[in-house]
Amino acid sequence: MDDRAVRRSIKLHAPEDFAGMRAAGRLAAAALDMIAARVEAGVTTAELDRMCHEFVRDHGARPASLGYRGYAHATCISPNHVVCHGIPGERRLAEGDILNIDLAVILDGWHGDNSRMFGVGKVSTRAMRLMDVTYAAMMRGIEAIRPGATVGDIGHAMQRHVEAERFSVVREFCGHGLGRVYHDAPNILNYGRPGEGPALQPGMFLTVEPMVNAGRPEVKVLSDGWTAVTRDRSLSAQFEHSVGVTETGFEIFTLSPAMLTRPPCSGSV
């Protein structure tokens, strides 16, 4: 799709639509708040997925990923060198693991999409630094959002921060538009040049979700068709927020109701 077609396909939402996104985003974030205390050595990723599914269902919503393109789970759970789209299963978490839990919900037709990093017990200093840099990159990308800025400004802010910290940005996956649609235009790349790409306008809803590797940026997708891993088996991290462009800047829809922002293992809020 060329740039003009992308621009024509971008949806601008009305001010009253923000309420629906706030509710969906708050529920998605609350589910990750709930699961934080359950992330511990010995638990399986399938058990974490089941608990997230039940929480979303019990709050009158449904997981957006369940049935999406044939996917059979409520979450993607990606430990250690898994970059994204890790499939929940019988793998038991072990002391020192880090993992991303990615959860999107559909509430009253609106999509709330978010992910966070979690640590199991005491994690390595390098793993903690990777998670902190990834979180900071996401926030720098979000802080670049304002009417008149571009998609390239978001990617550039994230890439510049990550590479200054001597980590690498994954290029094969990116953020996206959303709203009543799970994945929509435009793509929000995790790298870019200032001033390039579609301009941001009030009423755009999108996700900002940098994926950062401790080693080289290259990834490969496993034979299951979903799981993406680092080619060099280095650790990977990701954070994600759903965001709306406002008249003056941005609104984050997926802020933690419990004020859990950085990885729970860091002791930060």
N, C-alpha and C positions, 0 to 999 in steps of 0.2 A: 504494500500500500504506500503510495507516494505521500509527501508531506501535506499536500492540499487535501487529499482524501482523509488523512488522519485528522486534520483540523476540522473537517466537516463532520466527522464521526464523534467528536468529543461532545459529551452531554454537559449542559449547564443546568444546574438544579435551582429550584426556587428557594427563597429563604425559609419557607415552611418545611422543606424537605430535610433541613438540618436536624429537626427534632427526631425524625426517624433514624437518621444515622447516629445521633447521640445515643439513642436507646440500644440499637444493635451493637454499637461499639462498646458501650458500658457492659453489656452482657458478655461479649467476647472477652473483655479484659477481666471481668469478675470470674470467668471460668479459669483463666490462668492464675488468678489469685488463689482460687480454691485448690488448684493442683499443686501449688508450690510446696505445701506441707507434705504432700504425698511422694515427692521426688526424693527417693532414698535408696540406699543400697538394697538389692534383693527384689525390688519391685520390677515387674516386666513392663515393657512399653505398651503391650496390649492392655494391661490393667489400667495404665494411665489414660489410654485412649477411651476405655470403657467408662471411666469416671467422668471424663470430659463430656462424653456423649450423654450420659445420664443427667449431668448438671444442665446442659443446654436444653435437653428435652423437658426437664422438670421446670424450666423457666419459660416454657411456651414457644420455644424456637426449635430450629433444626440445624445440624451442621451443614455448612455449604459444600464441603468436600465429599460428603457421603453420596455416592452415585455419580459424582462429577467425572465425566469421561471414563466411567467404569471403576472409579476408585471406591474401595469398600470400607473406608474408615472415617471417623470423625475428625481425626487430626493427622498431621504429619509429624513424626518424632525423629529427630536427626541427631544421633550421638557422635561426638568426637570428630572423625574425619568425614562424616556425612554432611554434605553441604546443605541439602534441602530434600524434601519429598521422601524422607525416610518412612518406611511402612511399619506401623506398630506390629509387634509380634512377641515371641517368647523370649527375646533377649532380656536378661536381667541386668539392671544397672549395677555398677560396681563403684566402690570408693574411688574418687578422682575423676570420674566421667564428667564431661560437660555435654549438654544436649539442648537442642532447640525444640520447643513445642509450638507448632503453628496451628492456629485454630481460627476458622471463620464461621460465623453464624448467620442465619437468615431469620430475622424477626420482623414480622408484618411486612415482608417483602423487601426489607433493606438489609444490606450486607455489612457486617462488622468483621474486619479481618485484622488479626494481630499475631505476633509471635514474640517469644522471649527466650533468653538463655537461662538455664538452670545448672547448678553444680551439685554433684553428689559428694557430700562430706568435704574434705579438704582437697582442693584442686591445686594444680601447679601454678606458680607465679606467672608463667607464660600464658597459660590458659586464662587466668584472670585478666591479664593485660589485654589479651585478644578480645575478650568479651567487653571490657571497658572501652576499648578503641572502637569496636563495632557499634556499641550504644552511642558513643559520642558522635560517630559518623552519621548515624541516623538523625540525631538531633541537629547536627549542622545542616543536613539536607533539608529538614523541616524548616529550620530557621531561614532558609533561602526562599521560602514560599511567600509570595505576595503578588498581587495583580501587576502584570507587566513583566515580571520575571519569566524565565523560560525553564522548560524541563532540563535543558542543559546546565542551567545554574544549580539545580538540585544535585545532579550527578557530579558536577565539578566540585561542589562543596564536600561531598562524601569522599570522592577519590583523593582529593588533595590531603584531607586529614588522614586517611588510611595509609597512603604512601609515605607521608611524612613520618609515620610511626613504623615504617619498614615492614608493613604487611601488604597484602595484595587484594585487589577487588575482583570478585567473580564477574565475568561478563556475559555468561550464557543465560542468566536468569535476571529478572528485574521486577520492579514494582509496576503498578497498573492502575488504570481508572477502575472505579467501582461505583456502586449505588444500588439500583435495583438489579443490576447485572454484576455477576461475580468478578469477571475479568473483562475490562473494557478499555477503550482508548483513553489516553495515550499510554504507551509504555514509559515507565519511569526508570531509566537506566541508572545504574549505580556508579557511573563514570560519565564524563562529558566535558564539553567546552562551554564557557559562559556565553550566553546569548543565543545558543543554538537550540533548535527544536521548537515545538509549539509554545506559544505564550500562555501563561497562567491567567485565568479569568475567574472572578467571583462565581461560585456555584459549581466549580469543578471539585469532584471527590476523587481521591487517589490514595494509593499506598506508597509509603517510603520504606524500603526493606533491604538495606545493604547486606550482602553476604561477603564475608571477609575471611581470607585464608591466612594462616600463619606462615605458610610456605609460598609456593608458586600459585598463580591464579587458575591454572588449567584444571578442568573437572572432566569426569566421564560419567555417563549414565549406565547403570548396571542392567543386566539382562531382564530384570522385572519391568523395565520400561519407565520406572519412576525414580528410584533412588539415585541421586547424584552424589558422587564422592570426589575428594581431591585426588588428582592423579599421583601426587607424591605422598599421599597418606598423612599430610600435615593436618593439624586441627583446623576446624572451620567454625565460624559463628555467624549468627544472623539475629537482627531485631527488626520488628515491623510495627508500624502504626498506620491506622486509617486516618486521613486528614481531609479537611475541607478548606478550600480557598475562600476567604472572606473579603469584604470590601477593603480591609486594612491589612490583612496578613493571612493568618491560618487559624484553624481550630483543630485540635487533636481529639478524635472521637474515642480513642481506645486507651485513655489514661486509666491507670489502675485505681479502682475505688478504694483499695486498701493501701494506696501509696507505695506499692511495690514497683519500683521502676527499674533499677539495675538488678543484676543477678542476685537472688536471695542469698547465695553463698558469700557475697561480698559484705553483707551487713549494712549495705546502703539502702536508702529509700528515695 
